[in-house]
Amino acid sequence: MNSDPSSSSEIQNPDSLKEEGLNLFRQGARDEALSVFERAAEAYAQAGNKAGEAEMLNNIGVIYRHERNWPAALDAFEQAQAGFQEAGENKRRGQVLGNTGDLSAAMHNYEEAAAYYSDSSELLAEEEEGDLQGQVLRAFSLMRLRQRRWIEAVDLMALSVNVRDHPSVGQRMLYWLLQFARKLLGTR
């Protein structure tokens, strides 16, 4: 029998819980991942790690968004946003804002989603996170496409490619095609 106190179920390593939760999420075991992320958030909070706690809250929000539990997702994202702000983690704040934009778009609150996507894009630009900014702008573009706001969707998709740190050949070709489509649509 092991008498090592670190093996006690009372003491949990938040980083180990985080990895366990991520593995469960990747395997599609969302309910189990949610439980582990909640325990990890508690463990990070007990350790005084605000950024770690906020990261787990963001993960919890993503799971709730996938489950279409909108109020719980929004609450988790708002707590994550506040935690990252307190920790001075602007890159991660930008990611949470993008996730909140995805949530708002899923709820068909399009103008609210647009505001979240815009705020996320601006924050990620300030942090010089072009690839992440490109992902947010792509999501924003796809939302506008679903709304049949063609010109805005094309402009946002082109911008999503243009801001990337190292666009692939395919992304550069897409940018060229989008510029051509924009000319066909009329205003450039």
C-alpha positions in Angstrom: 0.0 0.0 0.0 1.3 3.4 -1.0 1.4 6.0 1.8 2.5 8.8 -0.4 0.1 11.7 0.3 0.2 12.9 -3.3 -1.6 9.7 -4.3 -4.6 10.7 -2.2 -7.8 11.5 -4.1 -8.0 14.7 -2.1 -4.9 16.1 -3.9 -5.3 16.4 -7.6 -2.8 17.8 -10.1 -4.7 20.3 -12.2 -2.4 19.8 -15.2 -3.0 16.1 -15.1 -6.7 16.7 -14.9 -6.5 19.1 -17.8 -4.7 16.5 -20.0 -7.2 13.8 -19.0 -10.1 16.1 -19.9 -8.6 17.0 -23.2 -8.0 13.3 -24.0 -11.6 12.5 -23.1 -12.9 15.4 -25.2 -10.9 14.2 -28.2 -12.4 10.7 -27.8 -15.9 12.2 -27.9 -16.6 11.5 -24.2 -17.9 15.0 -23.5 -19.8 14.2 -20.3 -16.7 12.7 -18.7 -14.5 15.5 -20.0 -16.9 18.1 -18.5 -16.6 16.4 -15.1 -12.8 16.3 -15.3 -12.6 20.0 -16.5 -14.8 21.0 -13.6 -12.4 19.2 -11.2 -9.4 20.8 -12.9 -11.0 24.3 -12.6 -11.4 23.7 -8.9 -7.8 22.5 -8.5 -6.5 25.5 -10.5 -8.6 27.8 -8.3 -7.2 26.2 -5.1 -3.7 26.6 -6.4 -4.4 30.3 -7.2 -3.8 29.8 -10.9 -6.4 32.2 -12.4 -5.3 31.5 -16.0 -5.5 27.7 -15.6 -9.0 28.1 -14.0 -10.1 30.3 -16.9 -8.8 27.9 -19.5 -10.9 25.1 -17.9 -13.9 27.4 -17.9 -13.4 28.0 -21.6 -13.2 24.2 -22.2 -16.4 23.8 -20.1 -18.1 26.5 -22.2 -17.1 24.7 -25.4 -18.6 21.5 -24.2 -21.8 23.2 -23.2 -22.0 25.0 -26.6 -21.7 21.6 -28.3 -24.5 20.3 -26.1 -26.6 23.4 -27.0 -26.8 24.4 -23.3 -26.6 28.1 -24.2 -27.0 29.6 -20.7 -24.3 27.4 -19.1 -21.9 28.0 -22.1 -22.4 31.7 -21.9 -21.8 31.7 -18.1 -18.6 29.6 -18.5 -17.3 31.9 -21.3 -18.0 35.0 -19.2 -16.2 33.6 -16.2 -13.3 32.5 -18.5 -13.1 36.0 -20.1 -13.0 37.6 -16.6 -10.3 35.2 -15.4 -8.1 35.8 -18.4 -8.6 39.5 -18.1 -7.5 39.3 -14.4 -4.5 37.2 -15.4 -3.5 39.6 -18.2 -3.8 36.9 -20.8 -5.1 38.8 -23.9 -4.4 36.1 -26.4 -6.6 33.7 -24.5 -9.2 36.4 -23.9 -9.3 36.8 -27.7 -9.9 33.0 -28.0 -12.8 33.2 -25.5 -14.3 36.1 -27.4 -14.2 34.0 -30.6 -15.8 31.1 -28.8 -18.5 33.5 -27.5 -19.0 34.7 -31.0 -19.5 31.0 -32.1 -22.0 30.6 -29.3 -24.0 33.7 -30.3 -24.0 32.7 -34.0 -25.3 29.2 -33.0 -28.1 31.0 -31.1 -28.8 33.1 -34.2 -27.8 36.3 -32.4 -25.9 37.5 -35.4 -25.1 41.1 -34.5 -24.0 40.0 -31.0 -21.8 37.4 -32.7 -20.4 40.0 -35.0 -19.4 42.2 -32.1 -17.7 39.3 -30.3 -15.9 38.2 -33.5 -14.8 41.8 -34.1 -13.5 42.3 -30.6 -11.7 39.0 -30.7 -10.1 39.9 -34.1 -8.9 43.2 -32.7 -7.5 41.7 -29.6 -5.7 39.0 -31.5 -4.3 41.5 -33.9 -2.9 43.6 -31.0 -1.3 40.4 -29.7 0.1 39.7 -33.2 -1.7 36.3 -33.4 -2.4 36.3 -37.1 -3.3 32.6 -37.4 -5.8 32.8 -34.5 -7.2 36.0 -35.9 -7.5 34.3 -39.3 -9.6 31.5 -37.7 -11.9 34.0 -36.0 -12.4 36.0 -39.2 -13.1 32.8 -41.1 -15.8 31.9 -38.6 -17.2 35.4 -38.9 -17.1 35.1 -42.7 -19.0 31.7 -42.6 -21.6 33.3 -40.4 -22.1 36.1 -42.9 -22.2 33.6 -45.7 -25.1 31.7 -43.9 -26.9 35.1 -43.7 -26.4 35.6 -47.5 -24.4 38.7 -46.9 -22.1 37.8 -49.8 -19.9 40.9 -50.1 -19.1 41.0 -46.4 -18.5 37.3 -46.3 -16.0 37.5 -49.2 -14.2 40.5 -47.6 -14.0 38.7 -44.2 -12.7 35.5 -45.8 -10.1 37.4 -47.8 -9.0 39.2 -44.6 -8.9 35.9 -42.8 -6.3 34.7 -45.3 -4.4 38.0 -45.4 -3.8 38.3 -41.7 -2.3 34.8 -41.3 1.3 34.6 -40.3 2.3 32.0 -43.0 -0.6 31.4 -45.4 -0.4 28.1 -47.3 -0.3 28.0 -51.1 -4.0 27.0 -51.0 -4.9 29.9 -48.8 -3.0 32.3 -51.1 -4.9 30.9 -54.0 -8.1 31.3 -52.1 -7.2 34.9 -51.5 -6.7 35.5 -55.2 -10.0 33.8 -56.1 -11.8 35.9 -53.4 -10.3 39.1 -54.9 -11.6 38.0 -58.3 -15.1 37.2 -56.8 -15.1 40.6 -55.2 -14.5 42.3 -58.6 -17.4 40.3 -60.0 -19.6 41.3 -57.2 -19.0 44.9 -58.2 -17.4 47.4 -55.9 -13.6 46.8 -56.4 
